[in-house]
Amino acid sequence: MENRKVATNKILWIFAIGQLGWSLLSGIIANWLVFFYQPSQEELAKGQLQFIPKGTFIGLTAIGIITAFGRIFDAVTDPLIAGKSDSLKHKWGRRIPFMRFAAIPFGAVTVLMFISPFEAGSFGNAATLFVFAMMFYFCMTCYCTPYNALIPELGSTQNARINLSTFISVTYFFGTAVAYLVPNIAGMFLESMGYANSYRVTIAILAAVAVICMLVPAFLIDENQYADTTPSKSSAFSSLLATFKNKDFRIFVCSDILYWVGLTLFQTGLSFYITVLLGLDSGMTFPLFAIMTVVSLAFYPLVNIFSKKLGKKKLIAFAFLFFSFAFLVTAAAGILAIPPFVYGVIIAVLAAIPMAILGILPQAVVADISEADKLDTGESRQGMFYAARTFAFKLGQSLAMLMFTSIALIGGDVEKGESGYGLGYRLTALLAAGLCLLGGIVFLKYNEKKVIDRIEGGQKNA
């Protein structure tokens, strides 16, 4: 422990490049999987096919069931991989081995999720997608859970922790922004390859870029120099139980679940809000997200400064409230007499502010809680804290996918221009607003002062 180096900003940026890679892959699935497999009337008119059965079972769609089950599988494997990572004894460390071996399969299976080998509408395509979805989420867990566990290790001080959270938030935004380019890039291949194949080729190109980014920190960072690589002796199950015994962590997780359900509804619906509610082309998704990214990045320095002065809790609570307002505005898209693109810009700007805050600070909060818990228990379980967080919010995302794909069907048979057109998409935005507001109320119970005091006390006694 005494010989551990303090990670420089250069090392922190190298680490952040990995986030760019996996957020690109995650963004492709989050934003375009439902769009690809449950196409709107507009996309069907452009030549897209209904590759999987369109009907519902007890009100749930095939794509909704597959994505929700994938997220549940992902959530269950998170603590298992975290336990393996926390207890791993390897010359490369506890996290790097997972990152090196998971990156390439992670990228490959992202491409395979858009392969439909059977005729349109076949249950065979649904079964194929189910298998690849499980593989995708397993690979995602094998890379992201150990990756996130390095955050409190590399961010060994409050300032470094906030800086690192800022850096990975920047690369997360860029990765997600590039993911929104899928229809724009696919448009270049549309005439020669057709609708579906143009998407597949585009995703393959972006996945290759993502894999390279994920391998950068895996090979350029020597974990042994910066992190405590002492294996944890607790089993995965007992470590998970001990993690949830932490009251402050339970409060954080409850608010985080509500936030992620709301955010997943919004992210999944964004392309539909743009194409259906606002009547814009799917290619406009990237310009609007780019505006949101630029505005959000402009607020990053302020978030970094004010979080150090005011603390993380106040800013996060404010972000919940502001996000709720942004979702309400989204629900009114296409109703008010405002030009569609202008309205899209309004939504983008409103969402940018809370995204700047919630893109940076929650990761730092988990790092704080895990560091305080380490001082209290003597157990180095950073991996399990991040896994427990993702275990919880991925269950919330599973619920969100079921909710979105089912609610989106409301008014699905209504023709464009008629009353009630796009009602289901509008309802998803309203639901997201309510959940985000509730998440902010829950987060107000988090005792930030106690956690920070414990860390500072431990550092003074070290």
N, C-alpha and C positions, 0 to 999 in steps of 0.2 A: 504493500500500500504506500509506503513512504517513497518508493522510487517511481511512482506513477507520474507521467508528464501531464502538464496542463495543455489541453488541446488549443492550438492557435486558431484564429479565424480561417486560415487556409485549410486546416484539417476539418473544421466545421463545414466549410463550403464543399469540400470533397465528399463529406458524409451526406450533405444535402442533395447532391447529384443523384444519389440512390433514390431519394424521394421523388425526384422528377421522373425517373423511370417507372416506379411502381404506380405512381399517381396517373401516369399516362395510360397504363394498362387498365387500372381501376376505372378511369374516366371513360374509356371506350366501352366497357361493360355497363357502367352505371347510366350512361347517356344514350347509347345506341342499341343495346341488346333488345329492349322492349320495342324501341322504334323500328328495329329490323324485323322482329318476329310477330309484332302486333301492329302492323302498319295502318295508318289512317287512310281515309278515302283519297286524300291528296297523293300519298305515296303509291298506293295501288294504281292510280291513274298514270303515274310516271313509269310503271313497269315492274314494280316490286310484286312478289308473289307471297301468298299466305302459306308459308312453309310448314307450319304446325297447325293442328286442329284449332278452329276458331271458337268452338263452343265452350260452355262452362260446365263445371261440375260443382254442385252445391254453391253456385254463385262465383266460383273461382275459375280463372283462366289457366290454360296449360302453362303459359310463360310465367304467370304469377306463382303457380305452385312450384315450378322448377327453380326460379330465382329465390323464392322464399326458403325452400328446402336447402338450396345451396348455402344460403346465409346461415341457416341453423347448423348445417354441417360444419361450416366455417367457424361458427361460434364455439361449437363443441371441441373442435380440434385446437383452438387457440390455447386453452390452458394446458393441453397435452404437449403441444410443441413448446410452450413456455417452460413447462416443467423439465422437458428434455434439454432445452437450452440452458436453463438455470443450473442444471446439475451436470452439464457436459464437461468432460475433462479432455481437452484437445490442445495440441501445440499451437494452433491458430487462435485459441480462445474459446469462449462460450457462444459467440454470436456469428462470427465471420464464417465458420464452416457451413452453417445453414444458408447464409446469404450466397456463398459461392456456388453451392450445388442446386439451389432453387431457382436462380435467375433465368436460365435458359428454358427449363420446362415451363416456368411461369409465362414467358413470352409465347412459347409454342402453343400452349393450350388456349391462350387468348384467341389466337387465329382459328383454331379448330372449333371454337364455339359458334362460329358463323358458317361452318360447313354443314350443308343439309344434303346428304347423299341419296335420299329417297324423293319420290315425287311430291309435289306441293300438297299440303294438307295431310301428309302421312303421319301416323303415330310413330313410325320409325324415326322420323326427324326429331320428334319430341323426345324419344328415348335416347337418341344420339346426343342431343343437347343436354339432357339430364346427366349423362355420364361425363361429358366434357365440363359441365358446370361444377360437378363435384371435384374434378381434377383441378380446375381453375382455382377454386377456393382453398383447396389443400395447398397448392403451390404458393398461393398468396399468403397463407398463414406461415408457411415455412420460411418465407423471406421477410415479411413485414413484422412478425412478432419479435424475432431476434433483432431486427433493425431498430424497432422502437425501444427495445430494452437498452440500447446503447445511448439513448438520449440523456438520461441522468448521469451516465458514466462520463460522457464527453463534456456535458455541461455541468462541471463540478462546482460552480458557484452560481448565485442568483443571476448575476449579469450574464454569465456565459450561457446559462440555461435559457434566458429570454432571447439572447442573441441567436442561439441555435434554433430555438422555436421559430424565430423570425426567418432565418435562412431556409429552413425546411418548408415553411409556409410559402415563401417566395417560389421555391422550386415546385411545390405542390400546385400552386396556381398556374405556373407555366406548363406543367405536365397536363393538367386538366384543360388548359386553354388549347394545347395542341390536339388533345382528344376531340375537342369541338370542331376541329378542322376536317374531320372525317368526310362529311358530305361535300365540302369544297374540293378536297383532293380527289374524291371518288368521281366528281363531275368531269375530271379530265379523262377518265377511263370509261365513262358511261356509254358513249357512242360505240366504241369498239368492243366492249366487254359485256354490256348490259348492266342493269341496275344492281343485282345481287353480287355479281363478280367484281364490279367496280368497288364495292364496299369491302369485299374480301381482300383484294389486292392492296387497298389502302391500309387496312388494318394490319396486314402482314408487314408492310413497310414500317409503319409506326411501331409495331411490336419489336422489330429488329433494333430500332433506335432505343427503345425502352430497355431492352436487355443490356445493351452496351452501357447505358447510364447506371443500371443496377450493379453491374460488375465493377464500376469505378471504385466505390468505397470498399467493396469486398476484397479488392486486390491492392489498393493504395493505402489502406489504414491498417496499422499493426495494433490490433486490439490489446495485446499484452503490454503495450507502452502506456495506454491511456485508461484502461478499465481494470476493475477488480475481477479477475478471472477465477476466483475461488469458487468451486462448485457448491451449490446449495445441497444440503443433505435431506431436505424435506421431499416427500413424494408430491407429485403434481396435484393430487386431490387435497392433501392436507395443506399444501401451500395455497391453493385456491380458497379453501375455507378460511385460512388465517388472513388472507388478503381482504375478504369480505367482512371480517370482524372489525376492520377499521371503519369507525363511524363516519369520519370525514370523507373517506373514499366511497362509502355507500351513498352519501348525499350527492356527491359529484356524479356518480354513476346514474342515479335516478334522473337527475337533470339532463345528463348526457344522452340517455335513452330517448327522452322526449324530444330533445333537440334533433337527434339523428333520424327519428321517425319523420319529423317535420321536414328536415333538410332533404331526406331521401325522396319524399313525396315531391318536393320542389324540383330537385335535380332530375328525377325521372320524367317529370312533366314539362321541363323547360322547353324541350324541342317541340312539344305539343302546344304549349302556350304560344310559342312563336308562330307555328304553322297553322294551327286551328283557331285559336282565340284572336290572334292579331292578323292572321291571313298572310303572313310573310313566307318567303321561301325558306326551306330548311338550311340553305346556305347562309342565311342571315344569322344563324345561331352563333357562329364564330365571331363576326364583328361585334355583336352585342356582348358576348362573353369577354371579348378583348377590351371593350370599354369598361366593363365591370372589373376586369383584372387591373387595368391601368389606374383606375380610380382607387381601387383597393390598395394597390402597391403604394400609391401616393400617401395613404394613411398609415403605412407600416412604421415609418419613423416616429410618428406621433404615438402609436400604440406602444412601441418600444420604450419611448420616453415616459409616457404617463403611467404605464404599468409599473415602472420602477419607482415612481413618485406616489401614486395613488393605491398601488396594489392591483392584483389581478381580478379580485372579486367584483369590485364596482364596475369595471369595464365589461366583464363578461355578462353581468346582470343587465347592463344597458344594452349590450348587443342582442340579447334574447328579445328584449322589448322592441328594438328597432327592426329586427328580422321579422317579428310578428306583423309589424306595420307594413313592411315590404311585401309580405305574402298577401296581405289584404288588398294592397294595390294591384298585385298580380291577378287576384281573383276577379277584379273589375276590368281586366283587359278586353278590349273590343266593345265595351259597353259605352264608355265615355267618348265624346266627340273629339278625340285627339288622334292625329295621324299615327298609324301603326308603328312606324319605326321610332317616332318621337316617344311614344308610350313605352316601347321596348327599352329605349335609352333611360327613361325615368326609372323603370324597374331595375335596370342594371346598376344605376348610380345608387339607388336606395339599398340594394342588396350588398353593394361593395363595402359599405362602412362596417356592418356587423361581420361580414366575411373576413375583413382585415383583423378584427379582434378575435373571432372564434377560430381563425386559421392559425393564430399564434399561441394564444394563452392556455387553452385546455391542456395541450401537451406539457406545458410548463407546470401546470397545477398537478398533473399526475406525477411528474418528476419530484415536485415538492413533497407530496404525500408519501411517495415511495422512499424518499430520502429520510423523512421524519420517522417512518415506520422502521427503517433499517437501524436507526439510532435507538429506537425503543426495544426492538426484538433481537438485534444482532444478526438477523438473517438478510442476506443480499438477494432479494427477490424482485428486482426491477422488471424482469421479464414477465413475471406473473402479474404484476400490477397492470402492465400494458395489455397483457392477454385478458385479464379479468375485465378491463374496460372494453376491449373489443368484443369479448364474449357477450357482454351485456348489450352494447349498442348494435351489434350485428343481429341479435335477436329482434331488436327494434327495427332494424332495416328489413328483416324478413317480414315482419308484420306490415311495414310500409309497402313492400312490393305486392303483397297480397291485397292490401287496401287499394293501392293505386290502380292495378290492372283490373280490379273489379269495379271500383267507383268510376273509372274512365269509361266503362261501357254504358253508363247512364246517358241516355240521349244519343247513343252511338248510331242509331238508325235515322236520326233527324237530318234532313238534307241541309246543306249549306244555305244560309240566308233565312232559314225558318227559325221560329222561336224555340229555344231550348237547344240549339246547336252548340256542341261543346260543353254542355252542362256538367258532365262528369269531370272534365279537366278543371273546370272552375271550382267545383266542390273540393277537389284535392288541395287546391291552394288555400281555401278557407280552413280546411282541417289542419293544414300545416301551420297556419297562423295561430290557431288555438293551442296546438301542442307546444309551439315555441314559447308562447306566453306562459304556459304552465311550467315549462322547464326553467324559465327565469325565476319564477316564484320559488321553486324548490331549491335552486342554487343559492338563494339568499340565506339559507340555513348553514351553508359551509363556513366553518370557523377558520378562516385564513390566518388570523393572528396567532392562534395556538400552533398551527403547523410551522409557520415561519419562525416563531420564537424557539421552537424545539430544534430546528435546524441550526439557527444561530448559536443556541446554547451548546449544541454538540460540537460545532466548529471551534468555539472558544475553549472547550475542554479537550480538544484533540491534541 
